[in-house]
Amino acid sequence: MSVSLPSVRGVLTPDRPLADLTWLRVGGPAEVLFQPADLDDLSAFLAALDPAVPVFPMGVGSNLIVRDGGIRGVVIRLGRGFNGISVEGRRVTAGAAALDAHVARKSAEAGVDLAFLRTIPGAIGGAVRMNAGCYGSYTADHFVQATVVMRDGTVRTLGPEEMGFGYRSSALPEGAVIVAAVFEGPKGDPAALAAKMEAQIAKRDATQPVRDRSAGSTFRNPAGFSSTGRADDVHDLKAWKLIDAAGLRGARRGGAEMSEKHPNFLINTGGATAADLEGLGEEVRKRVFQISGLTLEWEIMRVGEILSEADA
């Protein structure tokens, strides 16, 4: 990196490969990976970092394709010190690095129902940023507030209106890093909540390729109008059905495949590149549009530089 980086108490690693930090196991390196020691370390670093340097907050890589050319600028990954979970009454406070499943379990043990988080892959920071949801419940339904470090290093508390939640989205500014969030859930019996989550896991395991390398649902369920002009509710029109109807269940490109078990899951069968995965996804989008007149929108985030043939 041509600019000098501020001193930190955490860890700065140049040219850090990212493939092993993503569930799909693909992608090039981060120009610099920063793992802050704590909130103050993160805040001071961003305040002192040249504003021209791009910043990308990365969670556990569960909903992410890092392109083969890697990511320019600084990738920030939160770890220990950002994964605490506490429960007080009906409110649950979780660090951004806390896994969604752990938050659901610990909440249930305290008699708070955040069971929808149990089968969502990833960590709380990503769940808030993308308004993750499952079984008809969304992060926004339970969200109280988030602690966020802005790109200039200032620490802010953002409520629901400031987060601007939409379907699988939020209005969080670019470069802002969520460090913790507060949720509120209804009270419930711990044993009943545990049973509810076990049922959800069983349903997921029966219908999704949980043993394969995937990044969860590839495309959002579309909203809007079908080719017949009929309005379709976002929860009724399923991306997997459109992919299936286009004959793309099991479609392959290199080591990438649309899962035979659930065609809205893009999987790395072994040896896939990020270009294979993204390219197959784009082929699916093109074919679905040709068949249905509907445009599938990516749910998986794709970031970084495309590797040119000369660099391959």
Beta strands, then each sheet from edge to edge (+ up, - down):
strand 1: 11-17
strand 2: 29-35
strand 3: 55-58
strand 4: 64-66
strand 5: 71-77
strand 6: 85-88
strand 7: 91-95
strand 8: 133-134
strand 9: 137-138
strand 10: 143-149
strand 11: 155-158
strand 12: 177-184
strand 13: 213-217
strand 14: 224-225
strand 15: 231-232
strand 16: 252-253
strand 17: 256-258
strand 18: 265-268
strand 19: 301-303
sheet 1: 1+ 2- 5- 3-
sheet 2: 4+ 19+
sheet 3: 6+ 7- 12+ 10- 11+
sheet 4: 8+ 9-
sheet 5: 13+ 18- 17+ 16-
sheet 6: 14+ 15-
end
